[in-house]
Amino acid sequence: MPRYYVNRNAQANGDHEVHKEGCDWMPSSKIDLRIFSNCESAVAAAENYYSTADGCEHCCKACHNS
Ligand SMILES: [Zn+2]
């Protein structure tokens, strides 16, 4: 199962994007969310840090809202 991370820095729209291990768009400043079986669980964990957490459109497309 992959490891997920959430960006410590918000996007222009205020979202904190969640990335899966190996994503080309992985930020350097990030929080390790640990390992999850799916992006839904990873985004839910990221929401404990940032209420505006959202899946990366490249590596977590199923969990990408905006
Ligand atoms: Zn990503």
PDB file of the backbone (N, CA, C, O) and the ligand in Angstrom, with CONECT records:
HET     ZN  A 101       1
ATOM      1  N   MET A   1       0.846  -1.195   0.000  1.00  0.00           N
ATOM      2  CA  MET A   1       0.000   0.000   0.000  1.00  0.00           C
ATOM      3  C   MET A   1       0.885   1.250   0.000  1.00  0.00           C
ATOM      4  O   MET A   1       1.946   1.254   0.623  1.00  0.00           O
ATOM      5  N   PRO A   2       0.462   2.292  -0.683  1.00  0.00           N
ATOM      6  CA  PRO A   2       1.288   3.496  -0.797  1.00  0.00           C
ATOM      7  C   PRO A   2       1.219   4.401   0.423  1.00  0.00           C
ATOM      8  O   PRO A   2       0.268   4.376   1.205  1.00  0.00           O
ATOM      9  N   ARG A   3       2.264   5.196   0.548  1.00  0.00           N
ATOM     10  CA  ARG A   3       2.332   6.209   1.585  1.00  0.00           C
ATOM     11  C   ARG A   3       1.833   7.526   0.997  1.00  0.00           C
ATOM     12  O   ARG A   3       2.091   7.838  -0.166  1.00  0.00           O
ATOM     13  N   TYR A   4       1.128   8.279   1.801  1.00  0.00           N
ATOM     14  CA  TYR A   4       0.565   9.554   1.333  1.00  0.00           C
ATOM     15  C   TYR A   4       1.123  10.709   2.154  1.00  0.00           C
ATOM     16  O   TYR A   4       1.516  10.553   3.310  1.00  0.00           O
ATOM     17  N   TYR A   5       1.143  11.886   1.506  1.00  0.00           N
ATOM     18  CA  TYR A   5       1.651  13.103   2.129  1.00  0.00           C
ATOM     19  C   TYR A   5       0.682  14.248   1.843  1.00  0.00           C
ATOM     20  O   TYR A   5      -0.021  14.233   0.832  1.00  0.00           O
ATOM     21  N   VAL A   6       0.646  15.236   2.731  1.00  0.00           N
ATOM     22  CA  VAL A   6      -0.124  16.452   2.457  1.00  0.00           C
ATOM     23  C   VAL A   6       0.839  17.639   2.449  1.00  0.00           C
ATOM     24  O   VAL A   6       1.724  17.758   3.296  1.00  0.00           O
ATOM     25  N   ASN A   7       0.632  18.506   1.464  1.00  0.00           N
ATOM     26  CA  ASN A   7       1.470  19.694   1.319  1.00  0.00           C
ATOM     27  C   ASN A   7       1.228  20.649   2.488  1.00  0.00           C
ATOM     28  O   ASN A   7       0.083  20.964   2.809  1.00  0.00           O
ATOM     29  N   ARG A   8       2.306  21.107   3.122  1.00  0.00           N
ATOM     30  CA  ARG A   8       2.169  22.101   4.197  1.00  0.00           C
ATOM     31  C   ARG A   8       1.753  23.459   3.626  1.00  0.00           C
ATOM     32  O   ARG A   8       1.169  24.280   4.333  1.00  0.00           O
ATOM     33  N   ASN A   9       2.052  23.688   2.362  1.00  0.00           N
ATOM     34  CA  ASN A   9       1.721  24.964   1.725  1.00  0.00           C
ATOM     35  C   ASN A   9       0.438  24.823   0.921  1.00  0.00           C
ATOM     36  O   ASN A   9       0.262  23.838   0.204  1.00  0.00           O
ATOM     37  N   ALA A  10      -0.453  25.789   1.032  1.00  0.00           N
ATOM     38  CA  ALA A  10      -1.721  25.748   0.297  1.00  0.00           C
ATOM     39  C   ALA A  10      -1.517  26.126  -1.162  1.00  0.00           C
ATOM     40  O   ALA A  10      -0.601  26.874  -1.503  1.00  0.00           O
ATOM     41  N   GLN A  11      -2.386  25.598  -2.013  1.00  0.00           N
ATOM     42  CA  GLN A  11      -2.437  26.015  -3.411  1.00  0.00           C
ATOM     43  C   GLN A  11      -3.042  27.421  -3.473  1.00  0.00           C
ATOM     44  O   GLN A  11      -3.494  27.960  -2.462  1.00  0.00           O
ATOM     45  N   ALA A  12      -3.043  27.997  -4.660  1.00  0.00           N
ATOM     46  CA  ALA A  12      -3.615  29.344  -4.840  1.00  0.00           C
ATOM     47  C   ALA A  12      -5.084  29.386  -4.411  1.00  0.00           C
ATOM     48  O   ALA A  12      -5.572  30.415  -3.944  1.00  0.00           O
ATOM     49  N   ASN A  13      -5.780  28.262  -4.573  1.00  0.00           N
ATOM     50  CA  ASN A  13      -7.206  28.230  -4.227  1.00  0.00           C
ATOM     51  C   ASN A  13      -7.444  27.853  -2.759  1.00  0.00           C
ATOM     52  O   ASN A  13      -8.590  27.697  -2.336  1.00  0.00           O
ATOM     53  N   GLY A  14      -6.375  27.708  -1.992  1.00  0.00           N
ATOM     54  CA  GLY A  14      -6.512  27.408  -0.572  1.00  0.00           C
ATOM     55  C   GLY A  14      -6.448  25.931  -0.215  1.00  0.00           C
ATOM     56  O   GLY A  14      -6.387  25.576   0.962  1.00  0.00           O
ATOM     57  N   ASP A  15      -6.462  25.062  -1.234  1.00  0.00           N
ATOM     58  CA  ASP A  15      -6.409  23.626  -0.964  1.00  0.00           C
ATOM     59  C   ASP A  15      -5.009  23.175  -0.537  1.00  0.00           C
ATOM     60  O   ASP A  15      -3.998  23.675  -1.029  1.00  0.00           O
ATOM     61  N   HIS A  16      -4.984  22.230   0.379  1.00  0.00           N
ATOM     62  CA  HIS A  16      -3.740  21.545   0.720  1.00  0.00           C
ATOM     63  C   HIS A  16      -3.797  20.189   0.036  1.00  0.00           C
ATOM     64  O   HIS A  16      -4.583  19.330   0.436  1.00  0.00           O
ATOM     65  N   GLU A  17      -2.984  19.985  -0.982  1.00  0.00           N
ATOM     66  CA  GLU A  17      -3.082  18.783  -1.794  1.00  0.00           C
ATOM     67  C   GLU A  17      -2.435  17.567  -1.153  1.00  0.00           C
ATOM     68  O   GLU A  17      -1.374  17.645  -0.533  1.00  0.00           O
ATOM     69  N   VAL A  18      -3.116  16.439  -1.326  1.00  0.00           N
ATOM     70  CA  VAL A  18      -2.618  15.147  -0.844  1.00  0.00           C
ATOM     71  C   VAL A  18      -1.956  14.423  -2.011  1.00  0.00           C
ATOM     72  O   VAL A  18      -2.537  14.318  -3.092  1.00  0.00           O
ATOM     73  N   HIS A  19      -0.730  13.919  -1.790  1.00  0.00           N
ATOM     74  CA  HIS A  19       0.024  13.217  -2.828  1.00  0.00           C
ATOM     75  C   HIS A  19       0.363  11.808  -2.400  1.00  0.00           C
ATOM     76  O   HIS A  19       0.583  11.520  -1.224  1.00  0.00           O
ATOM     77  N   LYS A  20       0.399  10.935  -3.399  1.00  0.00           N
ATOM     78  CA  LYS A  20       0.813   9.559  -3.170  1.00  0.00           C
ATOM     79  C   LYS A  20       2.297   9.462  -3.435  1.00  0.00           C
ATOM     80  O   LYS A  20       2.829  10.120  -4.329  1.00  0.00           O
ATOM     81  N   GLU A  21       2.965   8.630  -2.642  1.00  0.00           N
ATOM     82  CA  GLU A  21       4.392   8.347  -2.798  1.00  0.00           C
ATOM     83  C   GLU A  21       4.758   8.187  -4.283  1.00  0.00           C
ATOM     84  O   GLU A  21       4.108   7.429  -5.003  1.00  0.00           O
ATOM     85  N   GLY A  22       5.792   8.896  -4.735  1.00  0.00           N
ATOM     86  CA  GLY A  22       6.251   8.754  -6.106  1.00  0.00           C
ATOM     87  C   GLY A  22       5.686   9.776  -7.070  1.00  0.00           C
ATOM     88  O   GLY A  22       6.100   9.820  -8.228  1.00  0.00           O
ATOM     89  N   CYS A  23       4.741  10.606  -6.617  1.00  0.00           N
ATOM     90  CA  CYS A  23       4.149  11.615  -7.496  1.00  0.00           C
ATOM     91  C   CYS A  23       5.205  12.620  -7.950  1.00  0.00           C
ATOM     92  O   CYS A  23       6.044  13.053  -7.159  1.00  0.00           O
ATOM     93  N   ASP A  24       5.155  12.989  -9.243  1.00  0.00           N
ATOM     94  CA  ASP A  24       6.098  13.974  -9.778  1.00  0.00           C
ATOM     95  C   ASP A  24       5.879  15.362  -9.187  1.00  0.00           C
ATOM     96  O   ASP A  24       6.760  16.217  -9.271  1.00  0.00           O
ATOM     97  N   TRP A  25       4.725  15.591  -8.596  1.00  0.00           N
ATOM     98  CA  TRP A  25       4.368  16.905  -8.074  1.00  0.00           C
ATOM     99  C   TRP A  25       4.512  16.972  -6.560  1.00  0.00           C
ATOM    100  O   TRP A  25       3.971  17.872  -5.917  1.00  0.00           O
ATOM    101  N   MET A  26       5.239  16.023  -5.998  1.00  0.00           N
ATOM    102  CA  MET A  26       5.422  15.980  -4.546  1.00  0.00           C
ATOM    103  C   MET A  26       6.088  17.257  -4.038  1.00  0.00           C
ATOM    104  O   MET A  26       7.159  17.623  -4.523  1.00  0.00           O
ATOM    105  N   PRO A  27       5.479  17.938  -3.077  1.00  0.00           N
ATOM    106  CA  PRO A  27       6.108  19.148  -2.525  1.00  0.00           C
ATOM    107  C   PRO A  27       7.256  18.783  -1.587  1.00  0.00           C
ATOM    108  O   PRO A  27       7.320  17.666  -1.073  1.00  0.00           O
ATOM    109  N   SER A  28       8.165  19.744  -1.371  1.00  0.00           N
ATOM    110  CA  SER A  28       9.277  19.476  -0.457  1.00  0.00           C
ATOM    111  C   SER A  28       8.843  19.670   0.993  1.00  0.00           C
ATOM    112  O   SER A  28       9.363  19.012   1.894  1.00  0.00           O
ATOM    113  N   SER A  29       7.900  20.563   1.215  1.00  0.00           N
ATOM    114  CA  SER A  29       7.409  20.800   2.580  1.00  0.00           C
ATOM    115  C   SER A  29       6.092  20.085   2.748  1.00  0.00           C
ATOM    116  O   SER A  29       5.065  20.529   2.233  1.00  0.00           O
ATOM    117  N   LYS A  30       6.117  18.959   3.480  1.00  0.00           N
ATOM    118  CA  LYS A  30       4.933  18.101   3.535  1.00  0.00           C
ATOM    119  C   LYS A  30       4.850  17.367   4.863  1.00  0.00           C
ATOM    120  O   LYS A  30       5.836  17.255   5.591  1.00  0.00           O
ATOM    121  N   ILE A  31       3.658  16.870   5.165  1.00  0.00           N
ATOM    122  CA  ILE A  31       3.440  16.063   6.357  1.00  0.00           C
ATOM    123  C   ILE A  31       3.227  14.618   5.913  1.00  0.00           C
ATOM    124  O   ILE A  31       2.440  14.351   5.004  1.00  0.00           O
ATOM    125  N   ASP A  32       3.921  13.701   6.549  1.00  0.00           N
ATOM    126  CA  ASP A  32       3.765  12.268   6.267  1.00  0.00           C
ATOM    127  C   ASP A  32       2.468  11.783   6.913  1.00  0.00           C
ATOM    128  O   ASP A  32       2.332  11.785   8.136  1.00  0.00           O
ATOM    129  N   LEU A  33       1.511  11.367   6.069  1.00  0.00           N
ATOM    130  CA  LEU A  33       0.211  10.896   6.581  1.00  0.00           C
ATOM    131  C   LEU A  33       0.231   9.402   6.897  1.00  0.00           C
ATOM    132  O   LEU A  33      -0.719   8.877   7.477  1.00  0.00           O
ATOM    133  N   ARG A  34       1.284   8.736   6.528  1.00  0.00           N
ATOM    134  CA  ARG A  34       1.479   7.300   6.660  1.00  0.00           C
ATOM    135  C   ARG A  34       0.781   6.543   5.524  1.00  0.00           C
ATOM    136  O   ARG A  34       0.473   7.113   4.477  1.00  0.00           O
ATOM    137  N   ILE A  35       0.541   5.268   5.750  1.00  0.00           N
ATOM    138  CA  ILE A  35       0.132   4.369   4.670  1.00  0.00           C
ATOM    139  C   ILE A  35      -1.382   4.131   4.692  1.00  0.00           C
ATOM    140  O   ILE A  35      -1.978   3.889   5.742  1.00  0.00           O
ATOM    141  N   PHE A  36      -1.978   4.208   3.508  1.00  0.00           N
ATOM    142  CA  PHE A  36      -3.417   3.965   3.379  1.00  0.00           C
ATOM    143  C   PHE A  36      -3.689   3.098   2.160  1.00  0.00           C
ATOM    144  O   PHE A  36      -2.889   3.059   1.226  1.00  0.00           O
ATOM    145  N   SER A  37      -4.817   2.406   2.175  1.00  0.00           N
ATOM    146  CA  SER A  37      -5.188   1.550   1.051  1.00  0.00           C
ATOM    147  C   SER A  37      -5.823   2.348  -0.076  1.00  0.00           C
ATOM    148  O   SER A  37      -5.901   1.861  -1.204  1.00  0.00           O
ATOM    149  N   ASN A  38      -6.283   3.577   0.207  1.00  0.00           N
ATOM    150  CA  ASN A  38      -6.908   4.373  -0.843  1.00  0.00           C
ATOM    151  C   ASN A  38      -6.787   5.859  -0.518  1.00  0.00           C
ATOM    152  O   ASN A  38      -6.511   6.245   0.617  1.00  0.00           O
ATOM    153  N   CYS A  39      -7.003   6.685  -1.550  1.00  0.00           N
ATOM    154  CA  CYS A  39      -6.819   8.124  -1.362  1.00  0.00           C
ATOM    155  C   CYS A  39      -7.919   8.732  -0.494  1.00  0.00           C
ATOM    156  O   CYS A  39      -7.683   9.737   0.177  1.00  0.00           O
ATOM    157  N   GLU A  40      -9.111   8.146  -0.493  1.00  0.00           N
ATOM    158  CA  GLU A  40     -10.181   8.681   0.358  1.00  0.00           C
ATOM    159  C   GLU A  40      -9.746   8.703   1.823  1.00  0.00           C
ATOM    160  O   GLU A  40      -9.962   9.690   2.525  1.00  0.00           O
ATOM    161  N   SER A  41      -9.141   7.623   2.273  1.00  0.00           N
ATOM    162  CA  SER A  41      -8.683   7.540   3.657  1.00  0.00           C
ATOM    163  C   SER A  41      -7.554   8.528   3.919  1.00  0.00           C
ATOM    164  O   SER A  41      -7.467   9.116   4.997  1.00  0.00           O
ATOM    165  N   ALA A  42      -6.691   8.702   2.925  1.00  0.00           N
ATOM    166  CA  ALA A  42      -5.565   9.626   3.078  1.00  0.00           C
ATOM    167  C   ALA A  42      -6.060  11.067   3.176  1.00  0.00           C
ATOM    168  O   ALA A  42      -5.568  11.843   3.996  1.00  0.00           O
ATOM    169  N   VAL A  43      -7.034  11.422   2.336  1.00  0.00           N
ATOM    170  CA  VAL A  43      -7.576  12.785   2.395  1.00  0.00           C
ATOM    171  C   VAL A  43      -8.285  13.006   3.729  1.00  0.00           C
ATOM    172  O   VAL A  43      -8.181  14.084   4.315  1.00  0.00           O
ATOM    173  N   ALA A  44      -9.002  11.999   4.210  1.00  0.00           N
ATOM    174  CA  ALA A  44      -9.676  12.123   5.512  1.00  0.00           C
ATOM    175  C   ALA A  44      -8.644  12.372   6.611  1.00  0.00           C
ATOM    176  O   ALA A  44      -8.887  13.171   7.516  1.00  0.00           O
ATOM    177  N   ALA A  45      -7.499  11.700   6.542  1.00  0.00           N
ATOM    178  CA  ALA A  45      -6.444  11.913   7.536  1.00  0.00           C
ATOM    179  C   ALA A  45      -5.854  13.312   7.396  1.00  0.00           C
ATOM    180  O   ALA A  45      -5.544  13.964   8.393  1.00  0.00           O
ATOM    181  N   ALA A  46      -5.702  13.765   6.166  1.00  0.00           N
ATOM    182  CA  ALA A  46      -5.141  15.103   5.929  1.00  0.00           C
ATOM    183  C   ALA A  46      -6.064  16.185   6.473  1.00  0.00           C
ATOM    184  O   ALA A  46      -5.610  17.258   6.870  1.00  0.00           O
ATOM    185  N   GLU A  47      -7.354  15.898   6.488  1.00  0.00           N
ATOM    186  CA  GLU A  47      -8.320  16.882   7.000  1.00  0.00           C
ATOM    187  C   GLU A  47      -8.160  17.118   8.502  1.00  0.00           C
ATOM    188  O   GLU A  47      -8.670  18.101   9.038  1.00  0.00           O
ATOM    189  N   ASN A  48      -7.450  16.211   9.175  1.00  0.00           N
ATOM    190  CA  ASN A  48      -7.140  16.454  10.587  1.00  0.00           C
ATOM    191  C   ASN A  48      -6.144  17.604  10.738  1.00  0.00           C
ATOM    192  O   ASN A  48      -6.068  18.248  11.785  1.00  0.00           O
ATOM    193  N   TYR A  49      -5.379  17.845   9.662  1.00  0.00           N
ATOM    194  CA  TYR A  49      -4.406  18.941   9.663  1.00  0.00           C
ATOM    195  C   TYR A  49      -4.975  20.177   8.970  1.00  0.00           C
ATOM    196  O   TYR A  49      -4.835  21.299   9.459  1.00  0.00           O
ATOM    197  N   TYR A  50      -5.618  19.952   7.824  1.00  0.00           N
ATOM    198  CA  TYR A  50      -6.120  21.059   7.007  1.00  0.00           C
ATOM    199  C   TYR A  50      -7.532  20.724   6.534  1.00  0.00           C
ATOM    200  O   TYR A  50      -7.739  19.711   5.866  1.00  0.00           O
ATOM    201  N   SER A  51      -8.496  21.565   6.876  1.00  0.00           N
ATOM    202  CA  SER A  51      -9.889  21.291   6.472  1.00  0.00           C
ATOM    203  C   SER A  51     -10.066  21.385   4.964  1.00  0.00           C
ATOM    204  O   SER A  51     -11.052  20.892   4.416  1.00  0.00           O
ATOM    205  N   THR A  52      -9.087  22.034   4.278  1.00  0.00           N
ATOM    206  CA  THR A  52      -9.187  22.202   2.828  1.00  0.00           C
ATOM    207  C   THR A  52      -8.366  21.157   2.072  1.00  0.00           C
ATOM    208  O   THR A  52      -8.017  21.377   0.912  1.00  0.00           O
ATOM    209  N   ALA A  53      -8.054  20.039   2.698  1.00  0.00           N
ATOM    210  CA  ALA A  53      -7.291  18.980   2.035  1.00  0.00           C
ATOM    211  C   ALA A  53      -8.056  18.462   0.813  1.00  0.00           C
ATOM    212  O   ALA A  53      -9.278  18.319   0.837  1.00  0.00           O
ATOM    213  N   ASP A  54      -7.292  18.183  -0.266  1.00  0.00           N
ATOM    214  CA  ASP A  54      -7.897  17.678  -1.503  1.00  0.00           C
ATOM    215  C   ASP A  54      -6.863  16.825  -2.228  1.00  0.00           C
ATOM    216  O   ASP A  54      -5.668  17.110  -2.150  1.00  0.00           O
ATOM    217  N   GLY A  55      -7.297  15.797  -2.922  1.00  0.00           N
ATOM    218  CA  GLY A  55      -6.374  14.928  -3.637  1.00  0.00           C
ATOM    219  C   GLY A  55      -5.714  15.622  -4.818  1.00  0.00           C
ATOM    220  O   GLY A  55      -6.353  16.409  -5.516  1.00  0.00           O
ATOM    221  N   CYS A  56      -4.445  15.334  -5.041  1.00  0.00           N
ATOM    222  CA  CYS A  56      -3.700  15.838  -6.205  1.00  0.00           C
ATOM    223  C   CYS A  56      -4.363  15.328  -7.484  1.00  0.00           C
ATOM    224  O   CYS A  56      -4.754  14.163  -7.552  1.00  0.00           O
ATOM    225  N   GLU A  57      -4.495  16.183  -8.494  1.00  0.00           N
ATOM    226  CA  GLU A  57      -5.172  15.734  -9.711  1.00  0.00           C
ATOM    227  C   GLU A  57      -4.326  14.770 -10.530  1.00  0.00           C
ATOM    228  O   GLU A  57      -4.846  14.123 -11.439  1.00  0.00           O
ATOM    229  N   HIS A  58      -3.035  14.660 -10.230  1.00  0.00           N
ATOM    230  CA  HIS A  58      -2.163  13.779 -10.982  1.00  0.00           C
ATOM    231  C   HIS A  58      -2.083  12.382 -10.363  1.00  0.00           C
ATOM    232  O   HIS A  58      -2.218  11.381 -11.067  1.00  0.00           O
ATOM    233  N   CYS A  59      -1.864  12.315  -9.047  1.00  0.00           N
ATOM    234  CA  CYS A  59      -1.662  11.003  -8.412  1.00  0.00           C
ATOM    235  C   CYS A  59      -2.887  10.520  -7.640  1.00  0.00           C
ATOM    236  O   CYS A  59      -2.973   9.339  -7.305  1.00  0.00           O
ATOM    237  N   CYS A  60      -3.836  11.410  -7.352  1.00  0.00           N
ATOM    238  CA  CYS A  60      -5.030  11.039  -6.570  1.00  0.00           C
ATOM    239  C   CYS A  60      -6.280  11.545  -7.292  1.00  0.00           C
ATOM    240  O   CYS A  60      -7.154  12.155  -6.676  1.00  0.00           O
ATOM    241  N   LYS A  61      -6.359  11.289  -8.595  1.00  0.00           N
ATOM    242  CA  LYS A  61      -7.433  11.864  -9.401  1.00  0.00           C
ATOM    243  C   LYS A  61      -8.814  11.510  -8.860  1.00  0.00           C
ATOM    244  O   LYS A  61      -9.728  12.333  -8.923  1.00  0.00           O
ATOM    245  N   ALA A  62      -8.981  10.308  -8.334  1.00  0.00           N
ATOM    246  CA  ALA A  62     -10.283   9.894  -7.806  1.00  0.00           C
ATOM    247  C   ALA A  62     -10.706  10.727  -6.616  1.00  0.00           C
ATOM    248  O   ALA A  62     -11.891  10.799  -6.292  1.00  0.00           O
ATOM    249  N   CYS A  63      -9.733  11.365  -5.958  1.00  0.00           N
ATOM    250  CA  CYS A  63     -10.021  12.156  -4.761  1.00  0.00           C
ATOM    251  C   CYS A  63      -9.824  13.648  -5.006  1.00  0.00           C
ATOM    252  O   CYS A  63      -9.773  14.441  -4.066  1.00  0.00           O
ATOM    253  N   HIS A  64      -9.715  14.016  -6.268  1.00  0.00           N
ATOM    254  CA  HIS A  64      -9.482  15.420  -6.610  1.00  0.00           C
ATOM    255  C   HIS A  64     -10.824  16.101  -6.868  1.00  0.00           C
ATOM    256  O   HIS A  64     -11.601  15.659  -7.714  1.00  0.00           O
ATOM    257  N   ASN A  65     -11.087  17.174  -6.135  1.00  0.00           N
ATOM    258  CA  ASN A  65     -12.380  17.843  -6.264  1.00  0.00           C
ATOM    259  C   ASN A  65     -12.322  19.128  -7.062  1.00  0.00           C
ATOM    260  O   ASN A  65     -13.240  19.434  -7.823  1.00  0.00           O
ATOM    261  N   SER A  66     -11.260  19.870  -6.896  1.00  0.00           N
ATOM    262  CA  SER A  66     -11.239  21.161  -7.579  1.00  0.00           C
ATOM    263  C   SER A  66      -9.808  21.569  -7.913  1.00  0.00           C
ATOM    264  O   SER A  66      -9.588  22.633  -8.492  1.00  0.00           O
TER     265      SER A  66
HETATM  266 ZN    ZN A 101       0.381  14.166  -6.610  1.00  0.00          ZN2+
END
